[in-house]
Amino acid sequence: MAIKSLSIRISEETLHKLHIVADYEGRSANSQILILIRDCIEKYEEKHGEIKIG
């Protein structure tokens, strides 16, 4: 599986808060975002079933 890059627009305040949460969890901001995305997908799939790709 290829790793893709994603750009987002985020306020300076929100980015700063993200860094604080990530530091607390012992993660980089990137890793924290990946975990949040993974958790969101898992929650969606619990409710709606597995997302089929392809």
C-alpha positions, 0 to 999 in steps of 0.5 A: 500500500502506497503512503499518500500525503494530505494537506489540510488547513488548520488554525494556528490555535488548533494546531498548537492544541493538537501538538499539546495532545500529541506530546501528552500521548507521546506521539508526533502530530502526524501519528496523532492525526492518523490515530484520530482518522483510524478511530473515526473509520472504525466507528463509522464501520461499526455503525454502517459495516465495512467500507469496501475499497475497489 
